[in-house]
Amino acid sequence: RKRMGTKYITEDSIKKLTKQENLSLLQSLNLSNTHGDKCLRYIENLDKCSRLQVLNLNNNSIEKIEKLEKLLKLHELHISNNRIQKIEGLEHMVNLQILNLANNNIEQVPLWLAKKLRSLQMLNLQNNKIFSLHEVAKLKLLQNLTDLTLVENPVSTLAHYRLFIVFHLRSLESLDGQRISDFEREQAHHRFHTEEIERLEGELEQRGAEVEQLQQEKAAALEELEKQEMLQHSLKQQSKEQQRLQEQLERELDTKSELLKHKTTELTRACQKQYELEQELAFHKIDAKFEPLPYYPSYEDSLPADSPYIGKARHKRNMQTSDTTDEGRRALPQSSSEEDAPEHALERGTTAPTSHQLTV
């Protein structure tokens, strides 16, 4: 069928179609495309139709079932002849009784369908792509399902297809538009009863093996848990011991820190004392070096001393050289003048020190 453009569901279009301004009063809405013109691609803007019971979306181009969460009172949903590939978006429809999904591209029946749609009575999956009887068996839990259509699916060509469905879906009254007779039910029972018993026994045996394995795993897990608890207890003890050792080491460290501070203070004092002694010794050597030199007073003597030690050396020198000078002057002839003093000194072989030699 040729598709002619796209149209959209809007509140205004619904009001125009139904001639109902209050959308919450709508109970039935037919959006089926019967004229072959523009088709719907999306399900949308139906939230205000909260009392809707019948929704017809047949003959469109819809690819996904969606945005129907507000339609909790929906009883019938017709969405055949679209492009649906997956049954979804219907999990909340607990009141849904009729679901028409014919002529789509559905390959699987979801597990949740039989658990959620408990009110479902009629399911039409005609002309889809369901290949396996296993997919049909997922409908077992639908206790109210009385009408099922699967014709034109690949699964409908399998041997014993009808008897298989009759045997597994006990509530069915009609399959592919044909009523199920008592004779068919007996045939299905004879055909699949023994097989079903064997299957159930196999499943029971498998479940028993799984239970045994789970028990073994449980025992191993309990043993491992016990080991973990012992290990945890041991780790706690080690942690306490390490904490105790750490506290002890911290106390020792504090004690040694105090001792180190004390020793550092003593070492600093000793170094200071050694430095003072070395300075004292050095300036004593300076004093000893200046002791034999004669002294000539100059202007520098009136200046402040550079340091106490140099001042001490200068004071010593002044004291000694002044005595020596007086004795020398007394030894000179009385008739000699002060201007002749250097000449007499040269005659004795004595050289007068310069100012540079006297300056420290």
C-alpha positions as CSV (number, residue, x, y, z in Angstrom):
1,R,0.0,0.0,0.0
2,K,1.4,3.4,-1.0
3,R,2.1,5.9,1.8
4,M,1.1,9.5,1.0
5,G,3.0,11.8,3.3
6,T,2.8,12.2,7.1
7,K,0.3,13.7,9.4
8,Y,0.5,14.3,13.1
9,I,-1.8,13.8,16.1
10,T,-2.6,17.1,17.8
11,E,-5.2,18.1,20.4
12,D,-6.8,20.3,17.9
13,S,-7.1,17.6,15.2
14,I,-8.6,15.2,17.8
15,K,-11.2,17.9,18.8
16,K,-12.0,18.5,15.2
17,L,-12.3,14.8,14.4
18,T,-14.4,13.9,17.4
19,K,-16.3,17.3,17.8
20,Q,-15.5,17.0,21.5
21,E,-13.8,20.0,23.2
22,N,-13.1,18.1,26.5
23,L,-10.7,15.4,25.6
24,S,-11.0,13.7,29.0
25,L,-14.6,12.7,28.1
26,L,-13.5,10.7,25.0
27,Q,-14.0,7.0,25.3
28,S,-13.3,6.0,21.7
29,L,-10.9,7.4,19.1
30,N,-10.5,6.3,15.5
31,L,-7.3,7.5,13.9
32,S,-7.2,4.7,11.3
33,N,-6.2,5.8,7.8
34,T,-8.9,4.4,5.5
35,H,-8.6,6.7,2.6
36,G,-4.9,6.1,1.6
37,D,-3.9,9.8,2.2
38,K,-1.4,11.1,4.8
39,C,-0.4,8.5,7.4
40,L,0.6,8.8,11.1
41,R,4.2,8.0,12.0
42,Y,4.1,8.8,15.7
43,I,1.8,8.2,18.6
44,E,1.6,11.5,20.5
45,N,-0.6,14.1,22.3
46,L,-3.0,11.5,23.8
47,D,-2.3,12.3,27.5
48,K,-5.6,14.2,28.1
49,C,-7.7,11.3,26.8
50,S,-7.5,9.7,30.2
51,R,-10.9,7.9,29.9
52,L,-10.2,6.4,26.4
53,Q,-11.3,2.8,26.1
54,V,-10.9,2.1,22.4
55,L,-8.0,3.4,20.2
56,N,-7.8,2.6,16.5
57,L,-4.5,3.3,14.8
58,N,-4.8,0.8,12.0
59,N,-3.4,1.4,8.4
60,N,-0.7,3.9,9.3
61,S,3.1,4.1,9.2
62,I,3.8,3.8,13.0
63,E,7.1,2.1,13.8
64,K,7.0,2.3,17.6
65,I,4.4,1.8,20.3
66,E,4.9,4.7,22.7
67,K,3.4,7.5,24.8
68,L,0.4,5.6,25.9
69,E,1.2,5.7,29.6
70,K,-1.8,7.8,30.6
71,L,-4.4,5.6,28.9
72,L,-4.8,3.3,31.9
73,K,-8.5,2.5,31.1
74,L,-7.8,1.4,27.6
75,H,-9.7,-1.9,26.7
76,E,-8.9,-2.2,23.0
77,L,-5.9,-1.2,21.0
78,H,-5.9,-1.7,17.3
79,I,-2.6,-1.0,15.6
80,S,-2.6,-3.4,12.7
81,N,-1.1,-2.8,9.3
82,N,1.7,-0.6,10.5
83,R,5.5,-1.0,10.8
84,I,5.8,-2.2,14.3
85,Q,8.9,-4.5,14.9
86,K,8.7,-4.8,18.7
87,I,5.9,-5.2,21.3
88,E,6.6,-2.5,23.8
89,G,5.1,0.5,25.7
90,L,2.1,-1.6,27.0
91,E,3.4,-2.7,30.3
92,H,1.1,-0.5,32.3
93,M,-2.1,-1.5,30.5
94,V,-3.6,-3.9,33.0
95,N,-7.1,-3.4,31.7
96,L,-6.3,-4.1,28.0
97,Q,-8.6,-6.9,26.7
98,I,-8.1,-6.8,22.9
99,L,-4.7,-6.2,21.2
100,N,-4.6,-6.2,17.4
101,L,-1.0,-6.2,16.0
102,A,-1.7,-8.0,12.7
103,N,0.3,-7.2,9.6
104,N,3.4,-5.8,11.2
105,N,7.1,-7.0,11.5
106,I,7.0,-8.6,14.9
107,E,9.5,-11.5,15.5
108,Q,9.3,-12.1,19.3
109,V,6.8,-12.1,22.1
110,P,8.2,-10.4,25.2
111,L,8.3,-12.3,28.5
112,W,6.6,-9.4,30.3
113,L,3.5,-9.6,28.1
114,A,1.9,-12.6,29.9
115,K,2.8,-11.2,33.3
116,K,1.5,-7.6,32.8
117,L,-1.5,-7.9,30.4
118,R,-3.4,-10.3,32.6
119,S,-6.8,-9.1,31.3
120,L,-6.0,-9.8,27.7
121,Q,-8.7,-11.9,26.0
122,M,-8.0,-11.5,22.3
123,L,-4.5,-11.3,20.6
124,N,-4.1,-10.9,16.9
125,L,-0.6,-11.5,15.5
126,Q,-1.6,-12.5,12.0
127,N,1.0,-11.9,9.3
128,N,4.0,-11.1,11.3
129,K,7.5,-12.8,11.5
130,I,7.2,-15.2,14.4
131,F,9.2,-18.4,13.6
132,S,9.4,-20.3,16.9
133,L,6.8,-22.2,19.0
134,H,8.9,-21.1,22.0
135,E,7.6,-17.6,21.4
136,V,4.0,-18.8,21.5
137,A,4.7,-20.8,24.7
138,K,5.4,-17.5,26.5
139,L,1.7,-16.8,26.5
140,K,0.9,-19.7,29.0
141,L,0.3,-17.3,31.9
142,L,-2.6,-15.5,30.1
143,Q,-5.4,-17.3,31.9
144,N,-8.1,-15.1,30.2
145,L,-6.8,-15.5,26.6
146,T,-9.6,-17.1,24.6
147,D,-8.8,-16.0,21.0
148,L,-5.4,-16.1,19.3
149,T,-4.5,-15.5,15.7
150,L,-1.1,-16.5,14.4
151,V,-1.9,-17.4,10.8
152,E,0.5,-16.2,8.1
153,N,3.4,-16.4,10.5
154,P,6.3,-18.8,9.7
155,V,5.5,-20.7,12.9
156,S,2.0,-21.7,11.6
157,T,3.6,-23.9,9.0
158,L,5.4,-26.2,11.6
159,A,4.2,-29.7,12.2
160,H,1.8,-30.1,15.2
161,Y,1.6,-26.3,15.4
162,R,-2.1,-26.3,16.3
163,L,-1.9,-29.2,18.7
164,F,1.1,-27.7,20.4
165,I,-0.8,-24.4,21.0
166,V,-4.0,-26.1,22.1
167,F,-2.0,-28.2,24.6
168,H,0.0,-25.3,26.1
169,L,-2.6,-22.5,26.0
170,R,-5.4,-24.3,27.9
171,S,-7.7,-21.3,28.1
172,L,-8.0,-20.8,24.3
173,E,-11.4,-21.3,22.7
174,S,-10.5,-20.1,19.2
175,L,-7.2,-20.4,17.2
176,D,-6.8,-18.6,13.9
177,G,-10.5,-18.1,13.7
178,Q,-11.4,-21.7,14.2
179,R,-13.0,-23.0,17.4
180,I,-11.0,-25.6,19.3
181,S,-13.0,-28.9,19.6
182,D,-12.8,-31.4,22.4
183,F,-11.3,-33.9,20.0
184,E,-8.4,-31.5,19.3
185,R,-7.8,-31.2,23.0
186,E,-7.7,-35.0,23.4
187,Q,-5.3,-35.2,20.4
188,A,-3.1,-32.5,21.9
189,H,-3.1,-34.3,25.2
190,H,-2.1,-37.6,23.8
191,R,0.5,-36.0,21.5
192,F,2.2,-33.8,24.1
193,H,1.3,-35.3,27.4
194,T,4.1,-37.9,27.6
195,E,6.5,-35.4,26.0
196,E,5.4,-32.8,28.4
197,I,6.0,-35.2,31.4
198,E,9.4,-36.1,30.1
199,R,10.2,-32.4,29.6
200,L,9.0,-31.6,33.1
201,E,11.0,-34.5,34.5
202,G,14.0,-33.3,32.6
203,E,13.5,-29.8,34.0
204,L,13.0,-31.2,37.5
205,E,16.3,-33.2,37.2
206,Q,18.0,-30.1,35.9
207,R,16.6,-28.0,38.7
208,G,17.7,-30.6,41.2
209,A,21.3,-30.5,39.8
210,E,21.1,-26.7,39.9
211,V,19.9,-26.8,43.5
212,E,22.8,-29.2,44.4
213,Q,25.2,-27.0,42.7
214,L,23.8,-24.0,44.5
215,Q,24.2,-25.8,47.8
216,Q,27.8,-26.6,47.1
217,E,28.4,-23.0,46.1
218,K,26.6,-21.9,49.3
219,A,28.9,-24.2,51.4
220,A,31.9,-22.9,49.6
221,A,30.7,-19.3,50.1
222,L,30.2,-19.9,53.8
223,E,33.6,-21.4,54.1
224,E,35.1,-18.5,52.3
225,L,33.1,-16.1,54.5
226,E,34.5,-17.8,57.6
227,K,38.0,-17.5,56.2
228,Q,37.3,-13.8,55.5
229,E,36.0,-13.2,59.0
230,M,39.1,-14.9,60.5
231,L,41.3,-12.9,58.2
232,Q,39.4,-9.7,59.1
233,H,39.9,-10.5,62.8
234,S,43.6,-11.1,62.3
235,L,43.9,-7.8,60.4
236,K,42.1,-6.0,63.2
237,Q,44.6,-7.5,65.7
238,Q,47.5,-6.5,63.5
239,S,46.0,-3.0,63.1
240,K,45.7,-2.6,66.9
241,E,49.3,-3.8,67.4
242,Q,50.5,-1.5,64.7
243,Q,48.6,1.4,66.3
244,R,50.2,0.5,69.6
245,L,53.7,0.4,68.1
246,Q,53.0,3.7,66.3
247,E,52.0,5.4,69.5
248,Q,55.1,4.0,71.2
249,L,57.3,5.2,68.3
250,E,55.6,8.6,68.5
251,R,56.4,8.9,72.2
252,E,60.0,7.8,71.6
253,L,60.2,10.3,68.7
254,D,58.9,13.1,71.0
255,T,61.5,12.2,73.6
256,K,64.3,12.1,71.1
257,S,63.1,15.4,69.6
258,E,63.3,17.0,73.0
259,L,66.8,15.5,73.6
260,L,67.9,16.6,70.2
261,K,66.7,20.2,70.9
262,H,68.6,20.1,74.2
263,K,71.8,18.8,72.5
264,T,71.4,21.3,69.7
265,T,71.2,24.1,72.3
266,E,74.3,22.8,74.0
267,L,76.1,22.4,70.7
268,T,75.2,25.9,69.7
269,R,76.5,27.2,73.0
270,A,79.7,25.2,72.6
271,C,80.1,26.5,69.0
272,Q,79.6,30.0,70.2
273,K,82.1,29.5,73.0
274,Q,84.6,28.0,70.6
275,Y,84.1,30.9,68.2
276,E,84.7,33.4,71.1
277,L,87.8,31.5,72.1
278,E,89.1,31.5,68.6
279,Q,88.5,35.2,68.3
280,E,90.2,35.8,71.6
281,L,93.2,33.8,70.5
282,A,93.4,35.6,67.2
283,F,93.3,39.0,68.8
284,H,95.9,37.9,71.4
285,K,98.1,37.0,68.5
286,I,97.5,40.5,67.0
287,D,98.4,42.0,70.4
288,A,101.6,39.9,70.6
289,K,102.5,41.2,67.1
290,F,102.0,44.8,68.0
291,E,103.9,44.7,71.3
292,P,107.5,45.2,69.9
293,L,106.5,48.2,67.7
294,P,107.3,51.8,68.9
295,Y,104.4,54.1,69.3
296,Y,103.9,57.6,67.8
297,P,100.8,59.3,68.8
298,S,98.6,60.5,66.0
299,Y,95.1,61.7,65.4
300,E,93.8,58.2,64.9
301,D,94.3,57.5,68.6
302,S,91.6,59.9,69.4
303,L,89.1,58.1,67.2
304,P,86.8,55.4,68.6
305,A,88.3,51.9,68.5
306,D,87.2,49.5,65.7
307,S,86.7,46.7,68.2
308,P,87.5,46.1,71.8
309,Y,90.3,43.7,70.9
310,I,92.0,46.1,68.5
311,G,91.5,48.8,71.1
312,K,93.1,46.6,73.7
313,A,96.0,46.0,71.4
314,R,96.3,49.7,70.7
315,H,96.1,50.5,74.4
316,K,98.9,48.0,75.2
317,R,101.0,49.4,72.4
318,N,100.5,53.0,73.6
319,M,101.4,52.1,77.1
320,Q,104.7,50.3,76.1
321,T,105.8,52.6,73.3
322,S,105.3,55.8,75.4
323,D,107.7,54.5,78.0
324,T,110.2,53.5,75.3
325,T,110.0,57.0,73.7
326,D,110.7,58.8,77.0
327,E,113.7,56.7,77.7
328,G,115.1,57.4,74.2
329,R,114.6,61.1,74.5
330,R,116.4,61.2,77.8
331,A,119.3,59.4,76.2
332,L,119.7,62.1,73.5
333,P,122.0,65.2,74.1
334,Q,120.3,68.2,75.6
335,S,121.6,70.5,72.9
336,S,120.0,68.6,70.1
337,S,116.7,70.0,68.9
338,E,113.7,68.2,67.9
339,E,114.5,68.7,64.2
340,D,117.8,66.8,64.6
341,A,116.1,63.7,66.1
342,P,115.7,61.9,62.8
343,E,119.3,62.5,61.9
344,H,120.5,61.0,65.2
345,A,118.2,58.1,64.6
346,L,119.7,57.5,61.2
347,E,123.2,57.6,62.7
348,R,122.2,54.8,65.2
349,G,120.9,52.8,62.3
350,T,117.3,53.2,63.4
351,T,114.6,53.9,60.9
352,A,111.5,55.9,61.9
353,P,108.3,54.0,61.1
354,T,105.9,55.6,58.7
355,S,102.3,56.3,59.4
356,H,101.3,53.5,57.2
357,Q,103.3,51.0,59.2
358,L,101.6,52.2,62.4
359,T,98.1,51.9,61.1
360,V,96.4,48.6,61.9
